[in-house]
């Protein structure tokens, strides 16, 4: 059993990650279009290109982490080594030098690429760390629940404080306000990463005689059919989720017509996220993780569809539905990440090779592809429907924002549910795999002693 203190310490690492991740999801598109002055079509293409580059590096980082040897373990040391570079790159990404139109695009590309590469280098080992804290399936859900509750608290900090801090620090200069706001948040994130490093320990280790090459690692990964299912599901999930989250600001400002309620809207959504994550472990005690995950995706899809039919004057209902969408969708998130650890065990059982970092990072690769496509779709759809910054939008543009904010994310959740219907690692199956892995390890130890 892990102590609550260690679970909290691990969760604070995701608070640090989400200070940047949620800022990118919620505000970077708006920052680029309305503060930095880049066209939405260019922003969409920029997001797609950078996030694909970023995604390609994820499996490589996972393989590097699996081969890491240090006195601090395989995955923990990266929290120590990269906390400061991560904070510095975050500030650079939200800095607005006085450049030409092309110069702004080049600067945005370079700084955003650097930010995503450093994010990968610290977040992949952090994610894999959750799979080696314990091998207890129930504790894994608990660990991930702590992780995402504290991660969403980081998101809550972003949604509740970003725009007020921009106004406070900028005093009328939004470009300066964003830069100083991200600087303050990044400093906090640096401290929290260090707390996570100090407060956690790696307990599940790879076999001592395991020798890995990059080729053999990827060959073993491909034999893991349950990993493939999780990867496809993660891609569809993030595509729809990022599209909806990115367009939330535009939905409130231009469809609901209440720019003054942007902070309240996204903050309420984050509260729904936190509440849902907190209840994931409770749900897993009564419903198998696989069935629960599929059901939650279908509920989230239904909420998105209902949102399409409410009018711009129905503010209260719009707020309630956004809260409920976050509540049900994020209740499924700890279940997904717990299933990644189960997929590691399954791969170990099936191939005899344990590649924790590579399994996590390769699923994150597909998460990043979904992140890339979702962000790019937001920019492309805004351009397609004729969006222009800081003007009264046409009816066609308003309707386009509504459709993109509701029905397309609903489609993403339905596709996730269909893919996960083929997933086989129920709680009972995972426990049986643990027993067989334990028996195999005991036999190897006995043979070693006998010889």
C-alpha positions as CSV (number, residue, x, y, z in Angstrom):
1,X,0.0,0.0,0.0
2,X,1.3,3.4,-0.9
3,X,0.9,6.2,1.6
4,X,-1.3,9.2,0.9
5,X,1.8,11.4,1.2
6,X,3.5,9.6,-1.7
7,X,0.3,9.7,-3.8
8,X,0.0,13.4,-3.2
9,X,3.7,13.9,-4.1
10,X,3.1,12.0,-7.3
11,X,0.0,14.0,-8.1
12,X,1.8,17.3,-7.6
13,X,4.0,16.4,-10.6
14,X,0.9,16.5,-12.7
15,X,-0.1,19.8,-11.2
16,X,3.2,21.1,-12.5
17,X,2.6,19.5,-16.0
18,X,-0.9,20.9,-16.2
19,X,0.1,24.4,-15.5
20,X,1.6,24.4,-19.0
21,X,-0.5,21.7,-20.7
22,X,-3.8,23.4,-19.8
23,X,-2.5,26.8,-20.6
24,X,-1.6,25.5,-24.1
25,X,-4.9,23.8,-24.5
26,X,-7.1,26.7,-23.3
27,X,-5.1,29.8,-24.2
28,X,-2.3,29.3,-26.7
29,X,-4.6,29.4,-29.8
30,X,-6.2,32.6,-28.4
31,X,-2.8,34.0,-27.5
32,X,-1.5,33.4,-31.0
33,X,-4.5,34.8,-32.9
34,X,-5.6,37.7,-30.6
35,X,-2.4,38.8,-28.8
36,X,0.5,37.8,-31.1
37,X,-1.4,38.5,-34.3
38,X,-1.0,35.2,-36.3
39,X,-3.9,34.1,-38.5
40,X,-6.0,31.1,-37.3
41,X,-5.2,29.1,-40.4
42,X,-1.5,29.4,-39.8
43,X,-2.0,28.6,-36.1
44,X,-3.8,25.4,-37.0
45,X,-1.0,24.3,-39.4
46,X,1.6,25.3,-36.8
47,X,-0.1,23.2,-34.1
48,X,-0.3,20.2,-36.4
49,X,3.3,20.4,-37.5
50,X,4.8,21.0,-34.0
51,X,2.7,18.4,-32.3
52,X,3.5,15.7,-34.9
53,X,7.2,16.4,-34.4
54,X,6.6,16.3,-30.6
55,X,4.7,13.1,-30.9
56,X,7.4,11.3,-32.9
57,X,9.8,11.9,-30.0
58,X,7.6,10.3,-27.4
59,X,8.5,6.6,-28.1
60,X,12.1,7.5,-28.4
61,X,12.0,9.2,-25.0
62,X,10.2,6.2,-23.5
63,X,13.0,3.9,-24.8
64,X,15.7,6.2,-23.5
65,X,14.0,6.2,-20.0
66,X,13.7,2.4,-20.0
67,X,17.5,2.2,-20.6
68,X,18.3,4.9,-18.0
69,X,20.4,3.8,-15.0
70,X,20.9,6.2,-12.1
71,X,21.0,6.1,-8.3
72,X,17.5,7.7,-8.4
73,X,16.0,5.1,-10.7
74,X,14.9,5.1,-14.3
75,X,12.2,7.7,-14.4
76,X,12.5,10.0,-11.3
77,X,15.8,11.7,-12.2
78,X,14.2,13.4,-15.2
79,X,12.0,15.4,-12.9
80,X,15.2,16.8,-11.3
81,X,17.1,17.3,-14.5
82,X,14.5,19.1,-16.6
83,X,12.3,21.1,-14.2
84,X,14.2,24.4,-14.8
85,X,14.5,24.0,-18.7
86,X,10.8,23.3,-18.8
87,X,10.0,26.5,-16.9
88,X,12.2,28.6,-19.1
89,X,10.8,27.2,-22.4
90,X,7.2,27.9,-21.1
91,X,8.0,31.6,-20.6
92,X,9.6,31.9,-24.1
93,X,6.5,30.4,-25.7
94,X,4.4,33.1,-24.3
95,X,6.8,36.0,-25.1
96,X,5.9,38.3,-27.9
97,X,9.0,40.0,-29.5
98,X,8.4,42.8,-32.0
99,X,8.9,40.9,-35.3
100,X,7.5,40.9,-38.9
101,X,4.6,38.6,-39.7
102,X,6.9,35.9,-40.9
103,X,9.2,36.4,-38.0
104,X,6.4,35.9,-35.6
105,X,5.5,32.6,-37.2
106,X,9.1,31.4,-37.1
107,X,9.5,32.5,-33.5
108,X,6.3,30.8,-32.5
109,X,7.4,27.6,-34.3
110,X,10.8,27.5,-32.6
111,X,9.6,28.3,-29.1
112,X,6.6,26.1,-29.2
113,X,8.7,23.2,-30.6
114,X,11.2,23.6,-27.8
115,X,8.4,23.7,-25.2
116,X,6.8,20.5,-26.5
117,X,10.2,18.7,-26.7
118,X,11.1,19.5,-23.1
119,X,7.5,18.7,-22.0
120,X,8.0,15.2,-23.6
121,X,11.4,14.7,-22.0
122,X,10.0,15.4,-18.5
123,X,6.4,14.1,-18.8
124,X,7.1,10.7,-20.4
125,X,9.3,9.6,-17.5
126,X,6.8,11.2,-15.0
127,X,3.9,9.2,-16.6
128,X,6.0,5.9,-16.6
129,X,6.8,6.6,-12.9
130,X,3.1,6.0,-12.1
131,X,3.5,2.4,-13.5
132,X,6.4,1.5,-11.2
133,X,5.1,2.9,-7.9
134,X,3.0,-0.3,-7.3
135,X,1.8,-3.4,-9.1
136,X,-1.6,-3.5,-7.3
137,X,-4.4,-2.9,-9.8
138,X,-6.6,-1.1,-7.3
139,X,-3.8,1.0,-6.0
140,X,-3.0,1.9,-9.6
141,X,-6.4,3.5,-10.1
142,X,-5.9,5.3,-6.7
143,X,-2.5,6.6,-7.8
144,X,-3.9,7.9,-11.1
145,X,-6.9,9.4,-9.3
146,X,-4.6,11.4,-7.1
147,X,-2.5,12.3,-10.2
148,X,-5.4,13.7,-12.2
149,X,-7.2,15.4,-9.3
150,X,-4.0,17.3,-8.6
151,X,-3.4,17.7,-12.3
152,X,-6.8,19.2,-12.7
153,X,-6.1,21.5,-9.7
154,X,-3.2,22.8,-11.8
155,X,-5.7,23.3,-14.6
156,X,-8.1,25.0,-12.2
157,X,-5.3,27.4,-11.2
158,X,-4.8,28.1,-14.9
159,X,-8.5,28.7,-15.7
160,X,-9.2,30.7,-12.6
161,X,-6.1,32.8,-12.5
162,X,-4.7,33.3,-16.0
163,X,-6.9,36.1,-17.3
164,X,-7.0,38.0,-14.0
165,X,-3.2,37.7,-13.6
166,X,-2.8,38.8,-17.3
167,X,-4.9,41.9,-16.4
168,X,-3.0,42.5,-13.2
169,X,0.6,42.0,-14.5
170,X,-0.1,43.6,-17.9
171,X,-2.0,46.7,-16.7
172,X,-3.4,47.1,-20.2
173,X,-0.5,45.4,-22.0
174,X,-1.8,41.8,-22.6
175,X,1.4,40.7,-24.2
176,X,3.4,41.6,-21.1
177,X,0.6,40.2,-18.9
178,X,0.8,36.8,-20.5
179,X,4.6,36.6,-20.2
180,X,4.7,37.5,-16.5
181,X,1.7,35.3,-15.7
182,X,3.4,32.2,-17.3
183,X,6.6,33.1,-15.6
184,X,4.9,33.0,-12.2
185,X,3.1,29.8,-12.9
186,X,6.3,28.1,-14.3
187,X,8.2,29.0,-11.2
188,X,5.5,27.2,-9.1
189,X,5.7,24.2,-11.5
190,X,9.4,23.9,-11.0
191,X,9.0,23.7,-7.3
192,X,6.2,21.0,-7.6
193,X,8.3,18.8,-9.9
194,X,11.1,18.8,-7.3
195,X,8.5,17.9,-4.6
196,X,7.4,15.0,-6.7
197,X,11.0,13.8,-7.2
198,X,11.7,13.9,-3.5
199,X,8.4,12.3,-2.4
200,X,8.2,9.2,-4.6
201,X,10.1,5.8,-5.0
202,X,10.3,3.3,-7.8
203,X,9.3,-0.2,-6.7
204,X,8.4,-2.3,-9.8
205,X,11.6,-3.1,-11.6
206,X,12.5,-4.7,-14.9
207,X,14.0,-8.2,-14.9
208,X,17.7,-7.9,-13.9
209,X,18.8,-10.0,-17.0
210,X,16.7,-8.0,-19.5
211,X,18.9,-6.6,-22.3
212,X,17.1,-4.2,-24.6
213,X,17.9,-2.7,-27.9
214,X,15.7,-0.1,-29.7
215,X,14.7,-2.7,-32.3
216,X,13.8,-5.5,-29.8
217,X,11.9,-3.0,-27.6
218,X,9.6,-1.9,-30.5
219,X,9.2,-5.5,-31.7
220,X,7.9,-6.5,-28.3
221,X,5.7,-3.5,-28.2
222,X,4.0,-4.3,-31.4
223,X,3.1,-7.8,-30.1
224,X,1.0,-6.2,-27.4
225,X,-2.4,-6.1,-29.0
226,X,-4.0,-4.4,-25.9
227,X,-1.5,-1.6,-26.2
228,X,-2.7,-1.1,-29.8
229,X,-6.3,-0.7,-28.7
230,X,-5.4,1.8,-26.0
231,X,-3.4,3.8,-28.5
232,X,-6.2,4.2,-31.1
233,X,-8.7,5.0,-28.3
234,X,-6.3,7.7,-27.0
235,X,-6.0,9.3,-30.4
236,X,-9.8,9.7,-30.9
237,X,-10.2,10.8,-27.3
238,X,-7.7,13.7,-27.4
239,X,-8.8,14.8,-30.9
240,X,-12.3,15.5,-29.6
241,X,-11.4,16.7,-26.2
242,X,-8.8,19.2,-27.4
243,X,-11.1,20.5,-30.1
244,X,-13.8,21.2,-27.6
245,X,-11.4,22.7,-24.9
246,X,-9.7,24.9,-27.5
247,X,-13.0,26.3,-28.8
248,X,-14.5,26.9,-25.3
249,X,-13.2,30.5,-25.2
250,X,-14.6,31.2,-28.7
251,X,-17.9,29.5,-27.8
252,X,-18.4,31.8,-24.7
253,X,-17.1,35.0,-26.4
254,X,-18.8,34.7,-29.8
255,X,-21.7,32.3,-29.5
256,X,-22.9,33.0,-26.0
257,X,-21.8,36.6,-26.4
258,X,-20.4,36.9,-22.9
259,X,-16.7,37.5,-23.0
260,X,-16.9,38.5,-19.3
261,X,-17.9,34.9,-18.4
262,X,-14.9,33.2,-20.1
263,X,-13.0,32.6,-16.8
264,X,-16.1,31.4,-15.0
265,X,-17.0,29.0,-17.8
266,X,-13.6,27.3,-18.1
267,X,-13.2,27.3,-14.4
268,X,-16.5,25.5,-13.9
269,X,-15.5,23.0,-16.5
270,X,-12.2,22.4,-14.6
271,X,-14.2,21.8,-11.4
272,X,-16.2,19.2,-13.2
273,X,-12.9,17.6,-14.3
274,X,-11.6,17.5,-10.8
275,X,-14.8,16.1,-9.3
276,X,-14.9,13.4,-12.0
277,X,-11.3,12.3,-11.4
278,X,-11.8,12.2,-7.7
279,X,-14.7,9.7,-8.1
280,X,-12.9,7.3,-10.5
281,X,-11.5,5.0,-7.8
282,X,-15.0,4.8,-6.2
283,X,-16.5,3.9,-9.5
284,X,-13.9,1.2,-10.2
285,X,-14.9,-0.5,-7.0
286,X,-18.4,-1.3,-8.3
287,X,-18.0,-1.4,-12.1
288,X,-15.2,-3.1,-14.1
289,X,-12.8,-0.5,-15.5
290,X,-13.5,-1.5,-19.1
291,X,-17.3,-1.3,-18.9
292,X,-17.1,1.9,-16.8
293,X,-14.8,3.6,-19.4
294,X,-17.0,2.8,-22.3
295,X,-20.1,4.0,-20.5
296,X,-18.5,7.3,-19.5
297,X,-17.5,8.0,-23.1
298,X,-21.1,7.5,-24.3
299,X,-22.4,9.8,-21.6
300,X,-19.9,12.5,-22.6
301,X,-21.0,12.2,-26.2
302,X,-24.7,12.5,-25.3
303,X,-23.9,15.7,-23.3
304,X,-22.1,17.2,-26.3
305,X,-25.1,16.4,-28.6
306,X,-27.5,18.1,-26.2
307,X,-25.3,21.1,-26.0
308,X,-25.8,21.6,-29.8
309,X,-29.5,22.3,-29.3
310,X,-29.3,24.9,-26.6
311,X,-29.6,28.6,-27.6
312,X,-27.1,31.4,-26.9
313,X,-29.5,32.9,-24.3
314,X,-29.5,29.7,-22.2
315,X,-26.4,30.6,-20.2
316,X,-27.2,28.5,-17.1
317,X,-27.8,25.3,-19.1
318,X,-24.6,25.9,-21.2
319,X,-22.6,26.2,-18.0
320,X,-24.2,23.1,-16.4
321,X,-23.6,20.9,-19.5
322,X,-20.0,22.0,-19.8
323,X,-19.5,21.0,-16.1
324,X,-21.2,17.7,-16.7
325,X,-19.1,17.0,-19.8
326,X,-15.9,17.5,-17.9
327,X,-17.2,15.5,-14.9
328,X,-18.0,12.3,-16.9
329,X,-15.2,12.5,-19.4
330,X,-12.5,13.1,-16.8
331,X,-13.9,10.4,-14.5
332,X,-12.6,8.0,-17.2
333,X,-9.1,9.5,-17.4
334,X,-7.6,7.7,-14.3
335,X,-9.1,4.5,-15.6
336,X,-7.3,5.0,-19.0
337,X,-3.9,5.6,-17.3
338,X,-4.4,2.6,-15.0
339,X,-5.1,0.5,-18.0
340,X,-1.7,1.6,-19.5
341,X,0.0,0.0,-16.4
342,X,-2.1,-3.1,-17.0
343,X,-1.0,-3.2,-20.6
344,X,2.6,-3.1,-19.4
345,X,2.0,-6.2,-17.3
346,X,0.2,-7.9,-20.2
347,X,3.1,-7.2,-22.5
348,X,5.5,-8.6,-19.9
349,X,3.4,-11.7,-19.6
350,X,3.1,-12.2,-23.4
351,X,6.6,-11.4,-24.5
352,X,8.8,-11.8,-21.4
353,X,9.9,-8.2,-21.8
354,X,9.0,-5.3,-19.5
355,X,9.1,-1.9,-21.3
356,X,7.2,0.5,-19.0
357,X,8.5,3.7,-20.5
358,X,8.0,2.6,-24.1
359,X,4.4,1.5,-23.5
360,X,3.4,4.7,-21.7
361,X,5.3,6.9,-24.2
362,X,3.9,5.2,-27.3
363,X,0.3,5.7,-26.0
364,X,1.3,9.3,-25.3
365,X,2.5,9.4,-28.9
366,X,-1.1,8.8,-30.0
367,X,-2.4,11.2,-27.4
368,X,-0.1,13.8,-28.9
369,X,-1.3,13.0,-32.4
370,X,-4.9,13.6,-31.1
371,X,-3.7,16.8,-29.5
372,X,-2.1,17.9,-32.8
373,X,-5.2,17.1,-34.9
374,X,-7.6,18.5,-32.3
375,X,-5.7,21.8,-32.1
376,X,-5.2,22.0,-35.8
377,X,-8.9,21.3,-36.5
378,X,-9.8,24.2,-34.2
379,X,-7.7,26.6,-36.2
380,X,-8.8,25.2,-39.5
381,X,-12.5,25.2,-38.6
382,X,-12.3,28.8,-37.4
383,X,-10.7,29.8,-40.7
384,X,-13.3,27.8,-42.7
385,X,-16.2,29.4,-41.0
386,X,-14.7,32.9,-41.6
387,X,-13.6,33.8,-38.1
388,X,-11.7,37.1,-37.6
389,X,-10.4,38.2,-34.3
390,X,-12.2,40.8,-32.1
391,X,-15.1,41.5,-34.4
392,X,-18.8,40.7,-34.3
393,X,-18.9,37.3,-36.0
394,X,-21.4,36.4,-38.8
395,X,-24.2,34.0,-38.1
396,X,-22.3,31.4,-40.2
397,X,-19.2,31.7,-38.0
398,X,-21.2,31.5,-34.8
399,X,-23.0,28.4,-36.0
400,X,-19.7,26.9,-37.1
401,X,-18.2,27.5,-33.7
402,X,-21.2,25.8,-32.1
403,X,-21.1,22.7,-34.4
404,X,-17.3,22.3,-33.9
405,X,-17.7,22.7,-30.1
406,X,-20.4,20.1,-29.7
407,X,-21.1,17.5,-32.4
408,X,-17.5,16.8,-33.5
409,X,-16.3,16.1,-30.0
410,X,-19.4,13.9,-29.5
411,X,-18.2,11.9,-32.5
412,X,-14.8,11.5,-31.0
413,X,-16.2,10.0,-27.8
414,X,-18.4,7.5,-29.7
415,X,-15.4,6.3,-31.6
416,X,-13.4,5.8,-28.4
417,X,-16.3,3.7,-27.0
418,X,-16.3,1.5,-30.1
419,X,-12.6,1.0,-30.0
420,X,-12.6,0.1,-26.3
421,X,-15.3,-2.5,-26.8
422,X,-12.4,-4.7,-28.1
423,X,-10.2,-4.2,-25.0
424,X,-9.8,-7.4,-22.9
425,X,-7.8,-6.5,-19.8
426,X,-10.6,-6.6,-17.2
427,X,-9.7,-6.5,-13.5
428,X,-10.0,-10.3,-13.2
429,X,-7.7,-10.8,-16.2
430,X,-5.1,-8.5,-14.8
431,X,-5.0,-10.3,-11.4
432,X,-4.6,-13.6,-13.2
433,X,-1.7,-12.2,-15.2
434,X,-0.1,-10.9,-12.0
435,X,-0.3,-14.4,-10.4
436,X,1.4,-16.0,-13.4
437,X,4.1,-13.3,-13.6
438,X,4.7,-13.8,-9.8
439,X,4.9,-17.6,-10.3
440,X,7.4,-17.2,-13.1
441,X,9.6,-14.8,-11.1
442,X,9.6,-17.3,-8.2
443,X,10.7,-20.1,-10.5
444,X,13.5,-18.1,-11.9
445,X,14.7,-17.1,-8.5
446,X,14.5,-20.8,-7.4
447,X,16.5,-21.9,-10.4
448,X,19.1,-19.2,-9.8
449,X,19.5,-20.3,-6.1
450,X,19.7,-24.0,-7.1
451,X,22.4,-23.4,-9.6
